[in-house]
Amino acid sequence: MQQQPRTLLVHCPNWVGDVVMATPVFHCLRLNYPDAKIIGVIINYVRGVIEDGPWFDQILGCADKTAMGFFKLVQNIRDLNPDIAIVLPSSFRSTLALWLGGANEIYGYRRNYRSSLMNGGPKPIYTENGILPIPMVDYYMEICRWLRLEIPDVKKPRLFLSNALEEKGNQFLDAHGIKSDEMIIGLNPGAKFGSSKCWPPEYFAKLAELFINRWKCRILLFVGPGEDKIAQSIMQISKANIINTGPDKVNLALLKYLIRRCRLLITNDTGPRHYAVAFNVPVVVIMGPTDPRYTAANLEKTLVLRQELECSPCHKKQCPRDHECMSMISPEIVFEGSENLLENVSKK
């Protein structure tokens, strides 16, 4: 590998949470290559996650899941003529785009039949059950270790906000009558992955009532694309005064500010939980079909609630059973866990 590349391209992950968990890698690359032009390639939907960060000199948005978008990305890479490309997604497609784009050296995990397109990289650990799950923060950082880079002592995800985004966030809260000294609890009931990750809407509705009765707080309901029906169900069922952010079309950039402002976040196992970690916000994660080992890092202010069943973790987008892994976690359990988490955090 070249010691000091002029242009370094980083193909970022595609999922919100994975992008956040990859930020220590971005920091590591910036630390090791201070003089290089570092370009982040990322799908357009999640671009707001990394905007305002100090890692990249340029951000290249893409939509490479369509044929037209894929070949446009290839052409953009050719125009950039990168000396080195680091590919964080595990797909063959993401590596092929770099190879066709003429990246001089390509490094990433050697898996999914793409080793012939790459100059090197680590291999995942295989067991009789497949690839061994490890925290994604460590999984991504292993690429830097393989490249023998200097690894920072702190490997915790971080996110950043511009002054303009701060002002936009303040205006948002002002418009909803939320004062600067009020306690905010965020509820994140959706999951882009699929319905199997979603705690029942009626449970979120009940939990909001429990919070209102316990604390003088404001409840923000975070709503992503395609999650309006979930939000409407919660609003119709709950007797609590909940602010539904759905009509405001909060994007992933503004969501950073809103979660940073929360005193507590309650969420399914989805991207916003990692926002909370990056901003040191206490977060309760209600986890169903996913394997907790992928996110078992930086949990100092995180409480993970899950039911271990014979079918879990299944990683299915839709539950073929009665969704017991989520329905068995009652609002009262989450409320009690939330109280304990806030109490423990306040003692530290």
N, C-alpha and C positions, 0 to 999 in steps of 0.2 A: 504493500500500500504506500502511496505517496505520503511523504512526511508532512508537507504543507501544501495542500491543494489550493488552487486559486478559486475554484468554484466547487462547492459541496452541496449536493442536492439530497434532501431528506424526504422520502415518501412516507407521509404520516399515516397512522392508522385511520380506519373509516368510522369507528364507533366513538361517540362522545367520551365515554369513560376511558376507553383505551388511549385516546388522544391525551387526556389529562394525565394518565399513568405513564405516558411517554415523555412528559415534560422534563423529568430528570435526565433523559438521554439528550434532549435538545440542549439543556444546560451543559452537559458533559462535552458535547461537540463544540459548543461555543467557547468553552474553557480551553479545550485542546487546540482549537483552530481560530485564534482571535483575529487573524488577518484574512481569513478566507471569506469569500462571499457565500453565505449559507442561504439556501433557498428551500423553503418548505412547500411541498406539494400536498394538497389536501382537497378532499371533495368539498364542493361549495357549501353544502349544508352545514358542515361543522367548522367552517372557516372562522366564525366568531369566537370559537374556543381559544384559539392561539393568537388572535389579533391583540395588539398592544403588548405582547411579550417581547423580551429583549433578545430572543434567540435568532431570529431570521432577518436577513437584509431584504428579502423579498418573499412574498407568499403567492404561490401559483395555484389558483383554484382550478378544479377539474370536475368532469362528470364522465368518468371513464367506463361506466357500466354500459353505455351505448356505444355502438360501433363508431359513430361520428365523434363522440366525446373521446373515445380511446385514441383515435388517430390524430385528433387535435392535440391531445396530451403528448403523443409521440413527437409531433412537429415542434411543440413548445420546448420539449427537452432537447431536440436537435438544435434549436436556436440558442439555448443556454449553454450547450456544449460542456456539461459538467465533467470535471476531472474524476470525481468520486460520487457515487450514489449509495445512500444507505436506505434499504427498503425495510420498513417495519411491518407492513401487512404480510400475511403468510401466503397470499394467493399467487398462483402462477401468473395471472394477468398483470398484477402490479409490477412484477419483475420483467415480464415481457415488454412492457411499455418502456422501461428504462433501457433494456437491451436494444430494442428497435430504435430508440432515441439516440443511441450512440454514446451512452455514458461509458467513459473509459474504464472505470472499475466499479463493480457492483458488489455490495456486501449485505448480507442478511442471513436469516436462518436457511440452512440447506434442507429443505423439505418440499413436498408437493411437486416433485419432478422438475425442479427448477435449478438444480445445482449446476447444470451445464451452461446456464446463462450467467452465472455469477463467478466472481473471482475468489470467493471464500466466505466464511462465516461459521458460526457455531451450529451444532446439531441439537435438536431437542432431545430430552431424555425419554427413551422409550421403555415401556413396561409391557407386560402381557395384556394389559387392558388399553394399550395405546400410549399416547404421549402423556407423560407425567405432568399434572397441573402444578404450576408454581405461580406465585404472584406476578402479575404482568409487569409491574415495575422492575422486578428482577429479571424477568424474561427478556424485556427489551434491553436492559443494561448489559446483559450477557454479550450482546453484539459489541459494545464498547470494550468489554473485557477481552473479547477475542481479538480485537484490534490493538490491544495493549495500550489503551489510552489511560490517562490519569483519571481515576474515578473520584468524584467529589465525596467528602465524608457524609454529607446529607443527601439522601436520595428520596426526599419527599416531594410530591408534586406541588407545583406552584402555578398560579394564574395571575394575570395582571389586568388592570383597568386604566384606560386613558382618562384624562381630566374631562373630556367631552362625554365619555360614558358615565362617569360619576355624576355629572350634571344631569344627564338624561335620567339616571336612576333617581336622583333627588326629586326631579320634576314628576316622575311616575308616582312616588310615594306621596308627594304633596297633593297630586290630583285625586288620590284615594283617601285623603284626610289622615294619613299616618304621620305622626309627629316623630321627631328625631329621638325622643327618649322612650318611645313605646316598644314593648316587647313584641317581636314578630316570630310566629311559628309558621314554617312553610310545610305544605303538604304536596307531595309529588305522586299522584295516583296512577300515572301511565307508565308505559314502557314500550319503546319502539320495537324491541325484540319480538313481543307477542303477548297475548292475554295470559299465558301461564305465569308470567312474572308479576301479574297485577293482584294486589290485595283487593278484596271486594269493596266496591264503592260505598256500600252501607256501613262498612267498618270505618272507613275514613270519615263518614258523616258523623258517626257516633263518637269517634275519637276527638273530632273538633269540638263537640259539646263538652266532653270531659276536660279539654284544655281550657275552654272558656269558663267553665265552672271553677277550675283550680286557679287560673291566673287571669289577671286583667291584661289580655294580650290581643293582638290582631292576627288573623289567620289568612295567609296568602295561599291560594290554590294554584299551583303551577300546571299549565296545560300546554302540551306539545301538539304538533300537527297530528290530526286524526284522533285526538283525545277529547273532543268536545262532548261526546255522549257520556263519557265517564264523568266529566266535570258537571254536566247538567244533572246527572243522577245524584251526585253528592249534594249539589245545591238544593235539589227538590226534597231530599230526604232529611237533611240536617236542620236542626233548629238553631244552630250556631250562626253567628254573623260572619260569613266567609266572603272574602274578596276573590272573585273568580277572575284570574288574569287572562282567561281564554280570549275574550273580545279584544284585548289589547295586543294580541299576537306578539307576545314577548319572544324575542329571538334569543339565540344562545349567547350572544354578547351581553345583552341586558340582563339575562338570567344570572350571569356572574355577579353583578352588583346586588341583585335581589337576594341571592342565597348568602352572599357575604354579610348582608344586613340582618339575616335571621339569627335569632337566639338558639333556634333548634330547627332541624329539618327531619321530617318523617318521609321516607321514600321507599319505593320498591328497589330492587337491585338493578339500578339503571344509572345513566350518565350523571345526573345531578348529584348523586351521592359523592362522587369524586370531586365535584366543585366544593362541597362542604369540607372535605379533607384538605383540599388545597388552601382554603381560607380559614382553617382551624375552627370551623363551625361544628358543634356537636350534632351528630346525625344518627338516627335510628333506621336501620336497614331491615326491611321485611323481606326475607329471602325464601324463595320456593324452589324452582327447578334447577338453579344454577349451583355449580360447585364452589364453595367458599374459598377453596385454596387459590383460585385465580386472583382474589382480591385481599388475601390475608397479609396485608402490609399497611403500615401507617394507620393503625386502628386505635390510637390513643384516645380519641374522642368519638369513637364509633361503637355502637351497640348493634350487633347482628342477631336478629331473632329468626330462628328457623326450626322446623320440625323435621327430624330425621325419620324418613319412612323407607320401606323396602324398595320403593321405586325412585328414590331421590339419590343423587341429582340426575334428572332425566334429560335436561337441556332441550326439551320439546317446546315448540312455540305455543302449542295448545295442549291443555291437559286432557288425556283420554279417559280420565277417571272423574272424581268429584272434587278435584282441586284441594284435597285435604291438607297438603303442605302449606297452603295459605289460609284456608278457612279455619284451621285449628288454632291459629294465632289470633286471639280475640282482641278487641279494642282495649279491654282492661289490661291485658298483658302488655300491650304497647305503651299504654299510659303509665303503668307502673315502671316499666323500663325507662321511659323518658324522664320521669321524676328522678330515678336513681342516677341516670347518666348526668343530668344537670347538677345534681348534688355532688357527685364525685368530681366532676370537672371544676366546680366552684372551690373545692378543697385543695386543688393543685395549684 
